[in-house]
């Protein structure tokens, strides 16, 4: 029986694709985003992390917590099926996120195939930084790809994400060329990815891929900073402020004026 390693299953998710969804978070990621919201997902292995917890009186205590668990397709599918009525009423389904779910190719494929057989909408949230054969394997069981583009400039991408972006963009073009349904998602990190230069770079990339019509803009939140503190990791980007509504509207307007259907927040 095929098994995989996950670190969470989130019910009633509303920002991981259409409708009400169940999001399965896979462990393992090839990137090292300095703003990562799920640093516990980077290592594919089940691991113990010493977590620093701040009590109500301000004192800090440390304790070891285990992140990740091995699960079967049957186990995860059973959890997904518990909320089937909500998918049917809202047009929702299941989303596989992470980490990078495409690293665990066979487990991902078998889980999504089970969902497709049950007529449940499927989505994969991916960084695109994998061998394209892994993406190709998933296409037939994936209704929607939530494809992250963080930085259009490859050298800046390597600085903040740890790898250049040529493979990511190549895979995006290949995936679009095969007719997949894609929502391009841009995490808006203040002063890094939400700059005019980067937004314009993403728009330039999109203009060269005619089949993509949907864009998701993901406003910054401080969850990354909180987790880095809890895990005793170095915060290399400092304390950033979420964009205000006016700034978000201005960024969204650039995409809508270019003809894209824009969602802010998912």
N, C-alpha and C positions, 0 to 999 in steps of 0.2 A: 504493500500500500504506500502510495506517495505521500510524503510528509513535507512540511515546510516549517520555517521559523518565523514567528510573528512576535510583536510586542504589545499589540492592542487591537481590540475590535470596538469601534465607535458606532453606537446606534443613533438613529435620528440625525444624521449629518445632513446639512443643507447647503454646504459650500463645496462639495466634492462631485459635482455633476448635477443633472436635473432632478428635481423632486426630492423626496425624503430617501436617504440612502443609509446603507450599512457600509462603513469604511473599514477595511482590513489593512492594518499597518504591518508591512513586511520588514524584517531586519536585513541589514546589509545595504551599503551605499558606496559607490565609487567616487563620490564627490566629497569635498570638504568645505562646504559653504560657511563663511565666517559667521553668518546669521542663522545657522541651522536651527530650526524649531524642534527637531527631534534628534539631538546628538546621541541619544541612546540607541538610535537605529543604525548608526554607521557600521558597527561590527556585526557581521552576520551571525556570529556565535552568541549563544546564551551567555550572559556575563553578569558578574556582581560588580556593582558600582557603589563606592562610598558616597552617600548623599548627605549633604549638609542641610538640615532643616532648622528654620528659624521659629522659635516658639513665640507665643503671644507676648511674653515678657521681654522679648528681644534677644534672649540667649540662643546660641546656636549649638545644636547637637548633631552628631554624625552617626549614621547607621548604614549597614550594607543592605542594598536592595538588589534583587535579581530582576534583570530585564531580558525578556524574551522567553518563549516557550515553544516546544515542538508540538505541532498539531497535524492532524490528518485532514484530508479534503473533506471527509465525512463530518468531522467535528465542526469545521468552519461553515460548511454548507448548512448544517443543522441550525447554526446561529443565524445565518442569513435568512433561512426560511421562516423563522419566528416572526419576522416583520413583513412578510409578503403582502399582507393586506394594505400596509402603508405604501408600498411601492405601487400597487395597483391603483390606489386612490390618488397618488400624487405624481405618477409618472416617474418614480424613482427606481432604485435598484441597488446594485453592489458596486463599490469602488475599491480597487486594490491600489494602495499607496505605500509609503514607506518613510525612510529608505527608498530603495529602488526595487519594485516588485519584479521587474524583468530579469533580475539576477537569478531568481528562483523559477526558472522558465517552466519546468514541467509541473511543479506544484501550482503555479499561476494558471497554466493552460488547463489543467484538470479541474481546478476550482471554477474557472469561468465557463468551461464546457458544461459543467453540471448546472450552472446558473442559466446558461442559454437554453439547455434542454428543458428547464423549468419556466422558460419564457420570462426571465428576469433580465432587465437591462444591465449591461456590464460596462464599466469604465476602468481604464488604467491610467493612473497618474504617474508620469515618467519624466526623468531628466533627459532621456534620449541618449545618455552616455553608456551605450552597450553595443555589442556586436549586432549588426542589423538582423542577423539570422534569428536572434531572440525576439525582435519586434515582429518579424515576418511570422514566426510561430504563433504569436498572440493575435494576429490580425483577424483570423477567422472566428475568434470567440470574443472579440472586443467590439462593442457598439460605439464607444467614444474614447478617444485618447485625449487626456488632459496633459498637454505637452509643454513643459516649462522651458522658456527662454529667459535667461536671467540677464545676460549682457551680450550685446551685439559685437563688441570689440573683443577679439580673441585674447589679446594680451591682458586686457583688463579682467576678462573672464578668468584667466589663469591666476591672476593676482588674488582675486576674491573667492574663487571656487576651487582652485587647486589644479585645474586641468584647462587646456585650451578648448575652444568650442567647435572646432571644425567637424569633429565626428557628430556632434549634436545636430548641427545644421545640415550636414549630409544626410543623416538619418531622417530628419524632418522632411527634406525634399523627397527622399525615397518613399516615405510613408504617405505623403500627400499624393505622390505620383501613382500610388496603388489605389487611390480613391477612398482612403480611410476618412472617417469623420473625426476632425481634430478641432479642439479648442486650444488656442495658444494662450498660455498663462504666463504673466509677468509678475513676479514678486517685487513689490515696490519698497526697496530698501533706501531710506533717506540718504541722499548725497552719493549713492552708489548706482542703483538701478533706476531711480526715478528722475534722473537728470534729463535735460532736453536732448543732450547728445545721445543718450542711450535710447530714449523713447523714439527719437528720429531714426536711430539705427535699426530698431525693431520694426518700425514702419517700413523702412527700406527693404528689410528682409521679407516682410509679408507681401510687399508689392511684387516680389519676384516669384511668389508661390500663389497662384491665382485661386486654388481650390479651398483655401482657408478663409472662412468668413466670420469666425467667432473668436473673441478675445476676452480673457478674464484677467482683470487687474486685481492683485492681492495686496491690500494695504498692510503696512508694517504693524506688527504688535510686539510687545516686549517679552513675549513668551520665551524667545531665544535667550534673552539676557537673564531671565529668571532661572532657566534650566542650567545655563553655564555656571551661574553662581552656586546652584544646588549641587552640581556635579564637581565643583572645584576646578572647572576649566577656565582657561584664560579668555577673557572677553577682549577680542582684538578690534572691535568696531565701536566700542564706547556705548554710551546711553543715548539712544536715538528716540525721536518723537514721531509718532504716527502722523501721517499727512492729515491736514485738516480737510474738511469737506470741499472747500473751494479749490484746493490744489488737486484733489481727486477728480472733481468735475472737469477741471482744465485738462488733465491728462486723458480722461475718458473722451473728451470732446475731440482731441486729436485723432483718435481712432474712429469715432463715429463719423467725423467729417471725411475720413478716408474710405468710408463705406462698410465698416465692420460693425457687427452686433456685439456690443460691449456689456459685460457684467462686471460690477465692482464688488469684490468680496468673494468670488468663487467662479 
